[in-house]
Amino acid sequence: MAVILVDEHGDEHDWRVDGANDELSVDMVERALMARERIHAVVANLGVPIDAVVAAARICRDQGRAFILNPAPATPTDAEILRSSAVVTPNEHEIGGLGFGSPFELLSAGATAVVPTFRRGAALNDSIAVQGWRAEWGGS
């Protein structure tokens, strides 16, 4: 469980209850997704065990469902998650936390679409259509 606040400058500040999400298992994810045919998209974050996120991403990919990754809290992540994601939505600080220097590197690692949040715009699809990003990537 987490509460995320955004200050007047657009910066995130989050408060988490440590351990609240640690119980999510691969088995729980598999049972939930396999039992529900009408799920068209799954949104996941990295605040749960990584094996559960990998399982959700794999099931979505295999069943043609959209998997959307909000990579918070950002830590270097499994390449399969990126390749299975329809959309990755990092903020500019999370890009670095994932181990990448720019949204372009996330695309090169296999993400289908990257939509960075906050001030700088968006990089979408493998065509790398860019709005608001400096060509040399001016991220933090």
Disulfide bonds with the S-S distance in Angstrom:
none
